Amino acid sequence: MPALDNFTWIGLIAASCTTISFLPQVIKVIKEKKTRDISLSMYAIFSLGILLWLIYGIMIRDIPIILANSITFSLSFIILILKIRYK
């Protein structure tokens, strides 16, 4: 496995920050079972966009894009499913 360059490290740190930012929302929705103030269309479009980023990352074999978007997609999809479930 080759060593990670500075660009890859920056990408990994940025990906971690944007991905971790979804955790508080997921935790809150799971705890409170309330999604009234969350936009269904926003999370549907966002989840699709993240899925496409994931596919793009896989196609170009970019580890930061793959890792960040696989986790972010999972978290945003959880919120989307809970939004539909708790409607």
N, C-alpha and C positions, 0 to 999 in steps of 0.2 A: 504494500500500500504506500503510495507516494506521500511525502510530507505535504501538509496544507500550507498554501501560500497566504499572504496577508489579505488578498482579495477574498479568498474563501473564508477566512476567519471573520472578516467584516460581514460577509453574507450570513454566516452562521449566527453571529451575535444579533444582527438585525432580524433575522428570521425568528430567533428565540424571543426577542422582545415583542414582535407583532403576534406571535403565536400565543405566548403566555398571557397577553392582554385579554384573551377570550375566556380564560379560566374564571375570573370573578363572575362574569355573566352566566356561565354554565352552572357554577355552584349556586348562585342566587336562584336561578330558575328551578333547579332540582330541589333546593330547600323549600322555597316558597310556593312552588307549583303555580306561579302567576306569570303570564306572558302577555297580558293585556297591552302593555305599553311597547311591546316589541313589534316591529313591522314585519309581517309575513312576506310581503313582496321583496323587501330589502334583503332578508335572510335567504330567500329563494334565489334571487339574482346573485347575491354574494357567494352562496354555496356553489352555484354553477360556475362563477368566475374562478373560485379557488380550485374547483375540480379541473377546469381547463388549464390553470397554472400548473397543477400537479402533472397533468398529461404532458404539457410542454416541458416541464423539468425532467420527466422520464425520457422524453424524446431526445433531449440534448444532454442527458446524463449529468445534470447539475445537482450535486448532493444537497446544498443549502435549499434550493427550490423544492426538491423532492421532500426533504424532511419537514420543512416549514409547512408546505401546503398539504401534506398528508395529515399532519396533526391538526392544522387549522381547519381543514375540511371536516375532520371528525368532530371537532368542537362545534363548528357552525352548523353541521348537520344535526347534531344532538339538539341544539337550540331550535332549529327548524322543526324537527320532529315533535319536540315538546310544545312548541307554539301551536302546532296542528292538534296535538293531543289535548292540551289544556284550554283550547279555545272556548 
